[in-house]
Amino acid sequence: MSILTSAPAAAATAPADRGVGPMLRSWRERRRVSQLELALRADSSARHISFIETGRSRPSEEMVLRLAEHLDVPVRDRNALLLAAGYAPRFPETPLDDPALGALRAGMERLIRGYEPYPALVVDATYDVVAANRGITMLLEGVPEDLLAPPLNAMRLTLHPRGLAPRIRNLREWRGHLLAQMERQIALHRSAPLRALYEEVAAYPVPETAPSAEPEEPVPYFALPMQIEYGGRILSFISSISTFNTPMDVTVAELAIETFLPADPATVKYLQELML
């Protein structure tokens, strides 16, 4: 699959009834950081942090960005903090199909193609698939066409009872891992669309799956594998997720590249044979 275009997420806006102070306090409490600790990190004082949070002091644009950096606030929400403080958003949200992101798109395409025959894909903040390689296409063989209609969503495809779920031999464990991953992201990003997706996929019925086939030789897995049936075989993959370091654009900040590393010798051998 090539890079797909998707509708941009809603621009960051500050709630009308909330100022920057309460918003910063909410992020600080979410991160479990005291006013004193945040002040030390940001080269300020606990008194000044308190005045900002209670609205007695208006922070400078630099201070808003500094506090957001030390609280690990997502880029989209940094724009919301700036708006709440009366400043213009600092970080653009460039559509993925914009010419300005051409080099980024090409780089991601080369990266996931170079990973073949192993599966790899790129998803946005709500797990919509924006790019995928032939390894992913292989695993999606047999999935009903209506589930493959754009926009493809990795969580729906994986957990839907008519998607990949019936073929995942350790479905309950893998499903638990994915739902826990989404819960952590919801806690970090406070995203309403992500929360809606979580509630949808968590409500899917869990189909019965066949017992996992025992490997010919014991395999010392170093992380939870996804064990999926394909072509009468059980393929095992370990998932790895990469994001962009110090992003300066909302779109780029919310992209993630997920690669699936073969978890046992049998999977390596089978996939390499496909290249012959």
N, C-alpha and C positions, 0 to 999 in steps of 0.2 A: 504494500500500500504506500502511496506517496503522501506527502504532507497534505493534510486536509485543512480547509478553512472552516472556522466556526465563529459564531456570533460573539463579539467581545462581551466580557462580563460588564455588569453595571458599574459605572464610575463611582468612585468613593464619594460619599456624602456624609456630612456630619448631622446627626440627629438634632432637630431644632431645639429640643428641650434639654440638651446636654452640652455643657461647655467642655473645653479642653481639660480642665482640672479633673472633673469626675471621670473622664475617659482615661486620663493617665493613671488616676488612682485605681481604676478597674484593671488596667494592664499590670500595674505594679502588684496588686493583690493576686492576680492570676499567676504571676510569676513567683509569688511568695517571697518578695523582696521588701525589706523594711525601708522606710523613708531615709533612715541614716545610711543604710547600705547603698541605696540608689544615689544619694548625695555624694558619697565617697567615690562611686564609680564615675559620676558625671562631673566631678570637681566642683561641687556646689555645697550647700548646707542643708541639713534636715529642715531647718526653719524655712528656707526658700522653697523647698519641695512642698512643705505643708501649705505655704501661702499659695502656690500654684494650684494645688489640688482643691483648696477651698475657694478659689476664685479671688483671693485678696491680691494676687500678683499675676500679671499677664506675662507669660514667658515669651522670650524672643524666638524668632524663627529658628535660630541656631540651637537654642535650648530645647525646643520641641524635638528637633531632629536628634539631638544628643541623647535625650531621655529615651526616645523611641529606639535608638540604636542599642542602648544598654538594657532595654527591656525586651529586645528581640521582637519588636513589633513588625508584622508583615508589611511589605512595601505598600500594598493597597491601603492598609489602615494608617500608615504614616501620612498619606495624603489626607485621610479623614481627620487626623489630629491637626494637621496644618490648617485645614478649612475651619475646624472648630475654634482655632486660635486666631482666625481672621487673616490667614495667609493663603497665598495661592498654592495649589498642589505642586510638589516638586518633581514627582515621578510620572512620566507619560505612560499611557497604555496604548501601545502600538499594535494594530491588528496584525496577526501572524502572517497574513498574505501581503503586508505592506512591503514595497521594495527595500525599505530601510532594514528589514530583517532578512533580506535575501541570503546573506552570508551565513546567518544563524540557521536558516532552514536547510541550506545546502550542507552545512556541517553536521546537522542532526541526521540528515538522510545518509551521508557517508558513514556515520558512526553506526547506525542500526543495520545498514546493508553489510558493513564489514563484520558484523557479529553473526551473520548467517553461517551455518544453518540453524544456529541457536535463536530462540525467539527474543525479540526486543521491540519496544514500542515507546511512544512519547504521549503523555497525557497532560491535560490541563488541571486546574484546581478542583474540578468536579469529576475527574476521571474520564472526561470525553477524550477519545483517541484522536490525536492530530497527526500521527504518523505511526506506521508499523511495518515490519519487514516480513519476508516470506515465511520465516519461522512461526510468526503469529498466524499468518494466513493458513498455514498447515494445520495448526491446532484448531482453527475455527471451521474446518471442513465438517459438513453435516449439520451445522447450526442453522435453524430456520431463517429464511430470508428476511422475515419481518424483524428479527432481532439484529440483523446486520444493516438495517436501514440507517442512514446518517441521522443524527450524530451517533456514532458508535460509542458506547460507554463501557469501559473495562469492567466495572463492578457489576453492571447488569449482565453482561455477557458471561461473566464468571459464575455468578450466584443464581441466575435465573434457572428455574427447574427445567426449562427447555433449551438452556444454553449449555455451558460447559459443566455445570454442576453434576449431572448424572454420571459424567465420565471421570470425575475427580474421586479417586479411591479413598483418600483421607479427607473427605469433604468437611466433616465436622471440625476437624482441627484447622484446615485451611480457611474455612469460613470464619471461625473464631479469630484467626490471625488477621484477616482482612477487616472484620468489623472493629477489632481493637485498634487497628491502624487508623481507620476512619475516626474513631472516637478521639484519638490523640490529636488528629488534625483539626477536628471541630473545636477541641479545647484550645488549640493554638490560634486558629484563624477566626473563630466565631462566625462561620459562614452559614447563612440561612440556606442557600442552595445545597451545600454539602450536607447539612442536617436533614434536608428533605430527601436527598438521595439515600442517606443512611437509613432513614425510617422506611423507605421503600424496599431496599434490598434486605434489610433485617426482617421484614415481614414475609419474604418469600418462603413458601414451604420448602422443607429440606427433603429432596428426593432420596430414596433408598439407593445406595450404591453397593456394588459387589465387594466382597472382602478383598483387601489388598493382597496381591500375589507376593509370595515370599521370594526374595532374590535368591539366585543360585548360591551366592556367598554373602555372608553378613556384610552390610554396608555401614560404616561408622559415620552417619550423617552429622555434620557440624552445625546445621541449622535446619529448621522445619522445612522439608521439601514439599512441593506440590507434586503429587503422584497422579498422573493423568493417563487414561487409556487412549491409545492411538494405534490404529492398524493391528489390533490384537496384542499389542505390547503395553507394558506399563512404563511410561517415561517419567523420570524424576528430575525436578528442577528446583534450584535455590534462587530466590528472587533478590535482586539488588536494585536499589533506587538511587539515582543521582539527580541533584539539582544544581543550578548555576550559582557560583560564588559571587557575592556582593552584586546582585542584580540592580540595575538602575532603571528598569522598566517593569511595570506591573505585569505585563504579559509574560515576559521572560522569567520573572520571579516565581510565577505560578506554573511553570512547565517542569515536568519530571520525566526522566528517562529511566525506564524499567527494563532490566535485562534479566534473562533467565539462564543461569549457569547450570549445565548438566551436573546432577548430584551423584551419579554412579557410573561405573565403567560401561554398563550395558547401554545407557542413554547416549553416552559419547560415541560408542561404536555405531549405534543405529543411525544417529544423525549424520555422522561423517560418511557413512555408506550412501546416504541420500545425495551427497555431492558428487559421487562417482558417475 
